[in-house]
Amino acid sequence: MTINCIAVDDEPLALGLVCAFIEQTPFLNLVGRYSSAVDALKAIHAQKVDVLFLDIQMPDLNGIELARVLDNSKTNKPRIIFTTAYNQFALEGYRVDALDYLLKPFNYEEFLHAAHKALAYAQLVEKSKATPLAAAPAPAVAEERIEDEYLFLKVEYQLVRLALNDILYIEGLKDYVKVWLQSAEKPILSLTSLKSLEEKLPSKKFMRVHRSFIVSLDKINSITRNALQIGKINITVGDQYKEAFSQFLSKWV
C-alpha cells in the first residue's frame, strides 16, 4: 500500500528534512511540498492526499486553522501529523483529530513511528471498504460478529483496539471519556463523547444509564432501586434512563 502525502512548513530546512524522510520511506509517496498552508489547501482540493505533515506556526493560515478547515470539508480529508517545535499545541492537535504530533527536532525513527500509524490507519480504512464479490449472507454475519467483539478508540494519537467483553463501564468527562477495563487498574482516556460511543456500541451489550455513564450489561453485579453495582463502583441510574433500564430488567426479573 502506498500513501500519498504532502509536507507543509514555512521553514525551508524543516520542510526539506520532512520531505527527505518521506522520500526514504517506501510506503510514502510525496505528492507536494508547500511553505504556505493556503497553497497546501489548494493542492489538497486538487488531488488525492492521504496524509498531511503539517507545521503549526505559520503566517496567514496556521496549521491548527487549516486542520479545522479540512475537518469541515465534505470531501478529501487527509489525516494530519503535526510537526512543530511547540508542545503547547498538543491538546489542540488532539481536538482536531490529528493522527500524531511530532515535536521538533525529531529524528527518522520518530518520524517512521508516526508514518506507521498512518499506514495502520490506511490499512484499517481499506479493510473496512472491502466488500465480497458475491452477495452472500455469511460475510455480513461475520462482519456483524466482528463489530460486536471490539471497537477502535483513539488514544494518544493512535487507534487502540478494545475488546468489548473487557469493558466494565465508560465514564464521561466533558470532552473526554474514561473507559474502565476488567484487565487494567487504570482507565483508558480518549477525546470523544459518550454520545458518540453510545452510537457505536452494540445496544444488546451496553446501555447508557446516566448522562455520565454507559455500562456493560453483563458486568452488572447487583441492582438496587436507583443504582447498580459493577465491582466496587455504584452507579446511579439517571431519571431519563430509568424507563429503558426497567424494560431491560423486566426481561430477567
Buried (B, 14 or more C-beta within 10 A) or exposed (E): EEBBBBBBBBBEEBBEBBBBBBEEBEEBBBBBBBBBBEBBBEBBEEEEBBBBBBBBBBEEBBBBBBBBBBEEEEEEBBBBBBBBBEEEBBEBBBBBBBBBBBBBEBEEEBBBEBBBBBBEBBEEEEEEEEEEEEEEEEBEEEBEEEEBEBBBBBBEBBBBEBEBEBBBBBBBEEEBBBBBBEEEEEBBEBBBBBEEBBEEBEEEBBBBBBEBBBBBBEBBEEBEEEEBBBEEBEBBBBEEBEEBBEEBEEEEE
